[in-house]
Amino acid sequence: MTEKEYIYRLKKIVSSDFDKFEEFSSLTNSDISTLEEFKLFLTEKLSDLMAKNFDKVLKILYQIDINEIKVRGVMYSNNNYKASLLADLIIERQLQKVKTREKYKRKNIKDLLDKN
């Protein structure tokens, strides 16, 4: 899978995760094409959301299944770049999901072909 394909899938997943927030409504159709651009977008939006509705951000992180220990590490750190660190955690977790889905999709196709 190419980086562009990963970015496309990440945009779809994250857009779905944050579907209650208008700021993310244009994500799927955006011209973001690199992981760095995606991280910058996500960091900016997370920073805004953390200022407006921090509890909702935590709820979404829980729903996405971000490791709670990692989230606490970010939240209790003295780092001024918490939104950027959370963006990294979201990207890491969502890429894991994309790769896992791709792996099992290929496995299922292979199993179907082997049965025929």
Contact map, one row per residue, 1 for C-alpha under 8 A:
11101100000000000000000000000000000000000000000000000000000000000000000000000000000000000000000000000000000000000000
11111100000000000000000000000000000000000000000000000000000000000000000000000000000000000000000000000000000000000000
11111110000000000000000000000000011000000000000000000000000000000000000000000000000000000000000000000000000000000000
01111111000000000000000000000000110000000000000000000000000000000000000000000000000000000000000000000000000000000000
11111111100000000000000000000000000000000000000000000000000000000000000000000000000000000000000000000000000000000000
11111111110000000000000000000000000000000000000000000000000000000000000000000000000000000000001001000000000000000000
00111111111000000000000000000001111001000000000000000000000000000000000000000000000000000000000000000000000000000000
00011111111100000000000000010000100000000000000000000000000000000000000000000000000000000000000000000000000000000000
00001111111110000000000000000000000000000000000000000000000000000000000000000000000000000000000001000000000000000000
00000111111111000000000000000000000000000000000000000000000000000000000000000000000000000010011001000000000000000000
00000011111111100000000000110000000001000000000000000000000000000000000000000000000000000000000000000000000000000000
00000001111111110000000000110000000000000000000000000000000000000000000000000000000000000000000000000000000000000000
00000000111111111000000000000000000000000000000000000000000000000000000000000000000000000000010000000000000000000000
00000000011111111100000000000000000000000000000000000000000000000000000000000000000000000000010000000000000000000000
00000000001111111110000110110000000000000000000000000000000000000000000000000000000000000000000000000000000000000000
00000000000111111110000000000000000000000000000000000000000000000000000000000000000000000000000000000000000000000000
00000000000011111110000000000000000000000000000000000000000100010000000000000000000000000000000000000000000000000000
00000000000001111111100100000000000000000000000000000000000100000000000000000000000000000000000000000000000000000000
00000000000000111111110110000000000000000000000000000000000000000000000000000000000000000000000000000000000000000000
00000000000000000111110000000000000000000000000000000000000000000000000000000000000000000000000000000000000000000000
00000000000000000111111110000000000000000000000000000000000000000000000000000000000000000000000000000000000000000000
00000000000000000011111110000000000000000000000000000000000000000000000000000000000000000000000000000000000000000000
00000000000000000000111111000000000000000000100000000000000000000000000000000000000000000000000000000000000000000000
00000000000000100110111111100000000000000000100000000000000000000000000000000000000000000000000000000000000000000000
00000000000000100010111111110000000000000000000000000000000000000000000000000000000000000000000000000000000000000000
00000000000000000000001111111100000000000000000000000000000000000000000000000000000000000000000000000000000000000000
00000000001100100000000111111100000000000000000000000000000000000000000000000000000000000000000000000000000000000000
00000001001100100000000011111100000000000000000000000000000000000000000000000000000000000000000000000000000000000000
00000000000000000000000001111110000000000000000000000000000000000000000000000000000000000000000000000000000000000000
00000000000000000000000001111111000000000000000000000000000000000000000000000000000000000000000000000000000000000000
00000000000000000000000000001111100000000000000000000000000000000000000000000000000000000000000000000000000000000000
00000010000000000000000000000111110011000000000000000000000000000000000000000000000000000000000000000000000000000000
00010011000000000000000000000011111011000000000000000000000000000000000000000000000000000000000000000000000000000000
00110010000000000000000000000001111111000000000000000000000000000000000000000000000000000000000000000000000000000000
00100010000000000000000000000000111111100000000000000000000000000000000000000000000000000000000000000000000000000000
00000000000000000000000000000000011111110000000000000000000000000000000000000000000000000000000000000000000000000000
00000000000000000000000000000001111111111000000000000000000000000000000000000000000000000000000000000000000000000000
00000010001000000000000000000001111111111100000000000000000000000000000000000000000000000000000000000000000000000000
00000000000000000000000000000000001111111110000000000000000000000000000000000000000100110010000000000000000000000000
00000000000000000000000000000000000111111111000000000000000000000000000000000000000100000000000000000000000000000000
00000000000000000000000000000000000011111111100000000000000000000000000000000000000000000000000000000000000000000000
00000000000000000000000000000000000001111111110000000000000000000000000000000000000100100000000000000000000000000000
00000000000000000000000000000000000000111111111000000000000000000000000000000000001101100000000000000000000000000000
00000000000000000000000000000000000000011111111100000000000000000000000000000000001000000000000000000000000000000000
00000000000000000000001100000000000000001111111110000000000000000000000000000000000000000000000000000000000000000000
00000000000000000000000000000000000000000111111111000000100000000000000000000000001001100000000000000000000000000000
00000000000000000000000000000000000000000011111111100000000000000000000000000000001000000000000000000000000000000000
00000000000000000000000000000000000000000001111111110000000000000000000000000000000000000000000000000000000000000000
00000000000000000000000000000000000000000000111111111100100000000000000000000000000000000000000000000000000000000000
00000000000000000000000000000000000000000000011111111100100000000000000000000000001000000000000000000000000000000000
00000000000000000000000000000000000000000000001111111100000000000000000000000000000000000000000000000000000000000000
00000000000000000000000000000000000000000000000111111100000000000000000000000000000000000000000000000000000000000000
00000000000000000000000000000000000000000000000011111111100000000000000000000000000000000000000000000000000000000000
00000000000000000000000000000000000000000000000011111111110000000000000000000000000000000000000000000000000000000000
00000000000000000000000000000000000000000000000000001111111000000000000000000000000000000000000000000000000000000000
00000000000000000000000000000000000000000000000000001111111100000000000000000000000000000000000000000000000000000000
00000000000000000000000000000000000000000000010011001111111110000000000000000000000000000000000000000000000000000000
00000000000000000000000000000000000000000000000000000111111111000000000000000000000000000000000000000000000000000000
00000000000000000000000000000000000000000000000000000011111111100000000000000000000000000000000000000000000000000000
00000000000000001100000000000000000000000000000000000001111111110000000000000000000000000000000000000000000000000000
00000000000000000000000000000000000000000000000000000000111111111100000000000000000000000100000000000000000000000000
00000000000000000000000000000000000000000000000000000000011111111111000000000000000000000000000000000000000000000000
00000000000000000000000000000000000000000000000000000000001111111100000000000000000000000000000000000000000000000000
00000000000000001000000000000000000000000000000000000000000111111100000000000000000000000100110000000000000000000000
00000000000000000000000000000000000000000000000000000000000011111110000000000000000000000000100000000000000000000000
00000000000000000000000000000000000000000000000000000000000011111111011000000000000000001100100000000000000000000000
00000000000000000000000000000000000000000000000000000000000001001111111000000000000000000000000000000000000000000000
00000000000000000000000000000000000000000000000000000000000001000111111100000000000000000000000000000000000000000000
00000000000000000000000000000000000000000000000000000000000000000011111110000000000000000000000000000000000000000000
00000000000000000000000000000000000000000000000000000000000000000111111111000000000000001000000000000000000000000000
00000000000000000000000000000000000000000000000000000000000000000111111111100000000001000000000000000000000000000000
00000000000000000000000000000000000000000000000000000000000000000001111111110000000000000000000000000000000000000000
00000000000000000000000000000000000000000000000000000000000000000000111111111000000000000000000000000000000000000000
00000000000000000000000000000000000000000000000000000000000000000000011111111010010011000000000000000000000000000000
00000000000000000000000000000000000000000000000000000000000000000000001111111000010000000000000000000000000000000000
00000000000000000000000000000000000000000000000000000000000000000000000111111100000000000000000000000000000000000000
00000000000000000000000000000000000000000000000000000000000000000000000011111110000000000000000000000000000000000000
00000000000000000000000000000000000000000000000000000000000000000000000000011111000000000000000000000000000000000000
00000000000000000000000000000000000000000000000000000000000000000000000001001111110000000000000000000000000000000000
00000000000000000000000000000000000000000000000000000000000000000000000000000111110000000000000000000000000000000000
00000000000000000000000000000000000000000000000000000000000000000000000000000011111110000000000000000000000000000000
00000000000000000000000000000000000000000000000000000000000000000000000001100011111111000000000000000000000000000000
00000000000000000000000000000000000000000011011001000000000000000000000000000000111111100000000000000000000000000000
00000000000000000000000000000000000000110110000000000000000000000000000000000000111111110000000000000000000000000000
00000000000000000000000000000000000000000000000000000000000000000000000001000000111111111000000000000000000000000000
00000000000000000000000000000000000000000010010000000000000000000000001001000000011111111100000000000000000000000000
00000000000000000000000000000000000000100110010000000000000000000000000000000000001111111110000000000000000000000000
00000000000000000000000000000000000000100000000000000000000000000000000000000000000111111111000000000000000000000000
00000000000000000000000000000000000000000000000000000000000000000100010000000000000011111111100000000000000000000000
00000000000000000000000000000000000000000000000000000000000010010100000000000000000001111111110000000000000000000000
00000000010000000000000000000000000000100000000000000000000000000000000000000000000000111111111000000000000000000000
00000000000000000000000000000000000000000000000000000000000000000000000000000000000000011111111100000000000000000000
00000000000000000000000000000000000000000000000000000000000000011100000000000000000000001111111110000000000000000000
00000000010011000000000000000000000000000000000000000000000000010000000000000000000000000111111111000000000000000000
00000100010000000000000000000000000000000000000000000000000000000000000000000000000000000011111111100000000000000000
00000000000000000000000000000000000000000000000000000000000000000000000000000000000000000001111111110000000000000000
00000000000000000000000000000000000000000000000000000000000000000000000000000000000000000000111111111000000000000000
00000100110000000000000000000000000000000000000000000000000000000000000000000000000000000000011111111100000000000000
00000000000000000000000000000000000000000000000000000000000000000000000000000000000000000000001111111110000000000000
00000000000000000000000000000000000000000000000000000000000000000000000000000000000000000000000111111111000000000000
00000000000000000000000000000000000000000000000000000000000000000000000000000000000000000000000011111111100000000000
00000000000000000000000000000000000000000000000000000000000000000000000000000000000000000000000001111111110000000000
00000000000000000000000000000000000000000000000000000000000000000000000000000000000000000000000000111111111000000000
00000000000000000000000000000000000000000000000000000000000000000000000000000000000000000000000000011111111100000000
00000000000000000000000000000000000000000000000000000000000000000000000000000000000000000000000000001111111110000000
00000000000000000000000000000000000000000000000000000000000000000000000000000000000000000000000000000111111111000000
00000000000000000000000000000000000000000000000000000000000000000000000000000000000000000000000000000011111111100000
00000000000000000000000000000000000000000000000000000000000000000000000000000000000000000000000000000001111111110000
00000000000000000000000000000000000000000000000000000000000000000000000000000000000000000000000000000000111111111000
00000000000000000000000000000000000000000000000000000000000000000000000000000000000000000000000000000000011111111100
00000000000000000000000000000000000000000000000000000000000000000000000000000000000000000000000000000000001111111110
00000000000000000000000000000000000000000000000000000000000000000000000000000000000000000000000000000000000111111111
00000000000000000000000000000000000000000000000000000000000000000000000000000000000000000000000000000000000011111111
00000000000000000000000000000000000000000000000000000000000000000000000000000000000000000000000000000000000001111111
00000000000000000000000000000000000000000000000000000000000000000000000000000000000000000000000000000000000000111111
00000000000000000000000000000000000000000000000000000000000000000000000000000000000000000000000000000000000000011111
